[in-house]
Amino acid sequence: MDISSFPILSLIIFLPLAGALVIALIPRRNLAAIRGTALLFALATWVASLWLVLGFLPGRDVVASAAGSFQFVEAVDWIPHFGIQYKVGADGLSVALVVLTTTLSWISILASFSPIRERVKEYMISFLILEVGMLGVFLALDLFLFYIFWEVVLVPMYLIIGIWGGANRIYATIKFVLYTLVGSLLMLVAILATAFTFQAATGSWVGAFDLEKLAGSGFDGTFQLFAFAAFALAFAIKVPMFPFHTWLPDAHVEAPTAGSVILAGVLLKLGAYGFIRFAIPLFPHGAHVFAPLLIALSVIAIIYGAIVALVQPDLKKLIAYSSVSHMGFVTLGIFIFQAQGLQGAILQMVNHGLITGALFLLVGVIYERTHDRTLAKMGGLGAITPVYSAAFGFFVFASVGLPGLAGFVGEFLVFQGAFAFNPWLGVAITFVMIFAAAYLLWMVQRMCFGPVSEFLAGLGHHLTDMRPVEILTLAPLGALTVVLGLYPGLVLDLIAGPVKAVLAAVDPAVAMSIGR
Amino acid sequence: MFEPLIPSVSPLLAAAAVGGAAPNSLINFVPLIPAIPLAGFVFTAFFGRRMGRPAFVLPLLGVTVTWLLSMAVVYQALTGGFGEHGAGITLWRWISAGAFNVDVGFFVDQLTACLLIVVTTIGLLVHLYSVGYMAHDPGRWRFFAYLNLFMFSMLLLVLADNFLTVFAGWELVGLSSYLLIGFWYGKRSAALAAKKAFIVNRIGDVGFALGIMLIWVSTGTLNMREAFDRIAGLDHGTILAIALLVFCGAVGKSAQFPLHVWLPDAMEGPTPVSALIHAATMVNAGVYLVARTNPIFSHVPEAMVVVAAIGIFTAIMAASIAFTQTDIKRVLAYSTLSQLGYMFAALGVGAYVAAIFHLMAHGFFKGLLFLGSGSVIHAVHDEQDMNRMGALWRKIPITHATMLVGTIAIAGIPPFAGFFSKDEILGEAFKLNFGWVWAIGVVVAGMTAFYMWRLMGKTFYGKSHVDPAVEPKIHESTWTMTLPLVLLAIPSMLLGLWLGLPFGDSVLTRWLHPVFAGAEETLGRTAEPFALFGIDGALILASVAIATIGLVAGIWLFGFFRRSGRQETVEAITASSGATRFLYRASLNKWWFDDLNHLLFIVIGGRVANALWWFDRNVVDGTVNAVGRITVDAGGGLRRIQTGHVQNYALGIAIGLIIMAGSYLIIAAR
């Protein structure tokens, strides 16, 4: 069947919703059916997304316009009075992140089978709706639609942390929601202001929320500053950039395993995606003006996150701070407006999703057995759980940035881009290679090396090695980590077009007249 | 459909004969050299545990095939089969991001061939030795998997034709080293040593990585031969920066001052690892890198002076520490640092061939000495303290005889290998007007002979200090362990006679001439005829004399066969004055480098990190929480927000709607 005559994107977005509806009809006692249905729909979405990749590839080299070259665009009027449409479309950046999302989603659902035993029905429904929101964000081309999906993500995540989370889950989830809400409300104001400005300039609502029409249309410089600032705040909180990062360690510590996987793997990418897809193409002048500030904050995040990670007593907090540092590379790569840097940043988004997702899965495996994450209590896992230790070591070295595994290429491209942008900037961030090795290897040493700790020895036979299903959740991530390490072209090739488009958009020669 | 996505994946078909070489089909098989050990690693890592005891067979077999293949390639390369400037093969495009393109490709020339000889030969012998050495270890399958991983990484490093691929091999040898140092993971000291090795190496790697970035920014390529062609067009400051940054990497990997601290601790690993990785091959990577990038260094003589200075300083500092260490492997570790220092000194003065010569000779005799020490440690039941050995020469005769060969070789006594290579370094240094390098080098030669005899005397001669419970059980190791010793003793004796003659125009010089000719031309070197009855003969006499003095002093103080050492004399000399007492303590405490690092990085660094974390909780997060609290307190109705009910989200949406409506009114009113 010809994929282009088929609403493939809508199918991908709403398949999980269909799953949620089916689950709603299943009696709550029938756990096996609920779990099976959730997994089935997540897998179906995954397959559909792989189909999307196959259909997408032949047309990907279409010369990029300022807003990118989208395929499979579906546009239906939604609120015609304001020109609001249901409009979705995919370019290479979307496709890469959609596949990341669908992959991590089914893995997370599978990984939730055993740890989640209360309110399974609500949990699976929340999770599938979460997936709808994430996929929608990556595919929406209408600003209003984008905002709706952006907020849709928030509700199930709020529930997942708040209901199935740890002891201090209420504090963490409220902090997460309020923090994100503050940013997204400002973004909403900016979206509305953009539409009104556009309408005022053109005299028509047509296209007032349409990304493809708005991007490159050249808003007034001052307006761009305010609008960009509002968008940037929303996205910076989501990434999270320093100094808006403190919700992340709390949310990670309290979230259930699958929540942490999705949080680190996909949710953090929403912010970076927002910068690349919306904030920069819509308001390039604003992006230029704010770039030095955002670069500075990124560099602080990279170094500061790594140093603070060095002294974390809690496994999840350590990985959370390492995420702050790693996502700093992403935002840095974006705002130096340099080809290698931006390609590296996007590749780093995918890699970080795979690697950190896997690390949180591994934390979940040990937490399920010990109900503890305190590093000081661990030790000697190498002797008790060799398979677990090998997997842990593998993903830690991927995170360290070992060549041959996924983490290296993205990171090196960002280094290279930063170095080309300004050698001293390159020097400053490359030193993080040392810190990253220090905190990650310290973590491995505390976990796997040394004599078996009293705490772990006390658990006796409860401390079993990985079960087949746990290996099954990690195996695809491990395979992708190797494949993308040896052949990063799979992603780099997809995103070459969008990267060119973004860099063309920030060309300072673009006129700024609308709304003057 | 994936056709356009994978533009240049055509392994073995895309043989690109580069450098004007006549097409030689053997180059197509070069990718197999690293690929076979990689396959061995992957297979053994996944299935080794289930295979149990025979798990070593496949890795051993793989390394044997790799060795055979390498020897064929070496023969071709050294007899001109790949042309004067070598040949290459490109496999696939690894990274392509805009103008940044990196291919995975291999390249073989005479320098690569020399490294291949050392890496695959010693690699093979260490694999064989490990069959016996690790026979009773339940994790033997893991050990062989890691060894094969190391072989892959090291071969990738020496074969790669591209700076980033070299860097990949560079990091992967670091990983293998980490895994093998920490092989006995239950030992806390092993875990700490493994971590230390990786992190200290990373400090150097930062420099190397920055050097690679600067190479790309300034030349637009990371392919080594293309970059070398373009390097002459750069300004002096840039070349200097590239050279020094690349040297940073070499300092880390080859454990030169001030990044030498990881190597002695790395002795926590099983002894075959110390022989293969931490003496004979991996630590040579830095020497190889500087030799390989000689077209860069030759443009910046001041960078070469830095290389020479760091090298010769490390040589004498490490030798001074080796004087007082009592752990047999640590003595050898400091000796390795010292000998690597010689190699860098040679590179720094521009004696490239001498550096590679010493690299090869040292690989064989130090590999031999380490494997010998492993045999000793095995014999005395895992005792490494030389004060608890002695009089072992009669009980483990093969180990003793081969280690004696190694000791004479490293001491620089003709006609063993170390004499030729060390003499060439010292002679070249003197003739190239680096008098200070020569002077220090000669002193180090004497020190080397002395501390090596100290090791021999304490271990093999005089009276036995072995634990009486162990004494009757001492026996020679199995043939899989002694055979490698004998096979390493042969090149330790004869390599110099083969490669080092005739003086002035040796076999090795002729081999490597195409690799270094360009650099020697840039440096303005002209070959002088060798004067056996002139300056060269005098220099040979001087270095042999000082080595002999060192040996004789060693024999006098530490014994020979039945003759015991004079421990009281040693102690009397040590205690004779304030200066000697200070030197003794400095040597024993390794010039306090570990203490300094502990203070800087653990104590002070830890305080900084903890202070930042405090800042994060109390200032950054404190501000967030304070804002939240003020908001909540201000709106009394909003207090319910802390009850945690789902309805609160509805409240949030309500606020949002109010703001939306408000903003709509504001904007519409304009």
Chai-1 contact restraints between the chains, C-beta under 6 A:
chainA,res_idxA,chainB,res_idxB,connection_type,confidence,min_distance_angstrom,max_distance_angstrom,comment,restraint_id
A,Y158,B,Y649,contact,1.0,0.0,6.0,A-B,restraint_1
A,I170,B,G644,contact,1.0,0.0,6.0,A-B,restraint_2
A,L181,B,G652,contact,1.0,0.0,6.0,A-B,restraint_3
A,L185,B,G656,contact,1.0,0.0,6.0,A-B,restraint_4
A,L185,B,I659,contact,1.0,0.0,6.0,A-B,restraint_5
A,V189,B,S663,contact,1.0,0.0,6.0,A-B,restraint_6
A,L192,B,S663,contact,1.0,0.0,6.0,A-B,restraint_7
A,A193,B,I667,contact,1.0,0.0,6.0,A-B,restraint_8
A,F196,B,I667,contact,1.0,0.0,6.0,A-B,restraint_9
A,P243,B,V620,contact,1.0,0.0,6.0,A-B,restraint_10
A,T246,B,V620,contact,1.0,0.0,6.0,A-B,restraint_11
A,T246,B,D621,contact,1.0,0.0,6.0,A-B,restraint_12
A,T246,B,V624,contact,1.0,0.0,6.0,A-B,restraint_13
A,I307,B,A609,contact,1.0,0.0,6.0,A-B,restraint_14
A,I307,B,L612,contact,1.0,0.0,6.0,A-B,restraint_15
A,V308,B,L612,contact,1.0,0.0,6.0,A-B,restraint_16
A,V308,B,W613,contact,1.0,0.0,6.0,A-B,restraint_17
A,V308,B,D616,contact,1.0,0.0,6.0,A-B,restraint_18
A,L310,B,A609,contact,1.0,0.0,6.0,A-B,restraint_19
A,V311,B,A609,contact,1.0,0.0,6.0,A-B,restraint_20
A,V311,B,N610,contact,1.0,0.0,6.0,A-B,restraint_21
A,V311,B,W613,contact,1.0,0.0,6.0,A-B,restraint_22
A,A339,B,G98,contact,1.0,0.0,6.0,A-B,restraint_23
A,Q340,B,A97,contact,1.0,0.0,6.0,A-B,restraint_24
A,Q340,B,G98,contact,1.0,0.0,6.0,A-B,restraint_25
A,Q340,B,F100,contact,1.0,0.0,6.0,A-B,restraint_26
A,Q343,B,A97,contact,1.0,0.0,6.0,A-B,restraint_27
A,G382,B,Y185,contact,1.0,0.0,6.0,A-B,restraint_28
A,A383,B,G186,contact,1.0,0.0,6.0,A-B,restraint_29
A,L402,B,E171,contact,1.0,0.0,6.0,A-B,restraint_30
A,P403,B,A168,contact,1.0,0.0,6.0,A-B,restraint_31
A,P403,B,E171,contact,1.0,0.0,6.0,A-B,restraint_32
A,V409,B,I95,contact,1.0,0.0,6.0,A-B,restraint_33
A,L413,B,A97,contact,1.0,0.0,6.0,A-B,restraint_34
A,Q416,B,M213,contact,1.0,0.0,6.0,A-B,restraint_35
A,F419,B,M213,contact,1.0,0.0,6.0,A-B,restraint_36
A,A420,B,V217,contact,1.0,0.0,6.0,A-B,restraint_37
A,G426,B,M213,contact,1.0,0.0,6.0,A-B,restraint_38
A,T430,B,V206,contact,1.0,0.0,6.0,A-B,restraint_39
A,T430,B,A209,contact,1.0,0.0,6.0,A-B,restraint_40
A,T430,B,L210,contact,1.0,0.0,6.0,A-B,restraint_41
A,F431,B,V206,contact,1.0,0.0,6.0,A-B,restraint_42
A,M433,B,R202,contact,1.0,0.0,6.0,A-B,restraint_43
A,M433,B,V206,contact,1.0,0.0,6.0,A-B,restraint_44
A,I434,B,R202,contact,1.0,0.0,6.0,A-B,restraint_45
A,I434,B,I203,contact,1.0,0.0,6.0,A-B,restraint_46
A,A437,B,F198,contact,1.0,0.0,6.0,A-B,restraint_47
A,A437,B,I199,contact,1.0,0.0,6.0,A-B,restraint_48
A,A437,B,R202,contact,1.0,0.0,6.0,A-B,restraint_49
A,A438,B,I199,contact,1.0,0.0,6.0,A-B,restraint_50
A,L441,B,K195,contact,1.0,0.0,6.0,A-B,restraint_51
A,L441,B,F198,contact,1.0,0.0,6.0,A-B,restraint_52
A,Q445,B,A191,contact,1.0,0.0,6.0,A-B,restraint_53
A,Q445,B,K195,contact,1.0,0.0,6.0,A-B,restraint_54
A,F449,B,Y185,contact,1.0,0.0,6.0,A-B,restraint_55
A,F449,B,A191,contact,1.0,0.0,6.0,A-B,restraint_56
A,G450,B,R188,contact,1.0,0.0,6.0,A-B,restraint_57
A,G450,B,A191,contact,1.0,0.0,6.0,A-B,restraint_58
A,P451,B,G186,contact,1.0,0.0,6.0,A-B,restraint_59
A,P488,B,I95,contact,1.0,0.0,6.0,A-B,restraint_60
A,G489,B,S96,contact,1.0,0.0,6.0,A-B,restraint_61
A,L492,B,A97,contact,1.0,0.0,6.0,A-B,restraint_62
A,D493,B,L5,contact,1.0,0.0,6.0,A-B,restraint_63
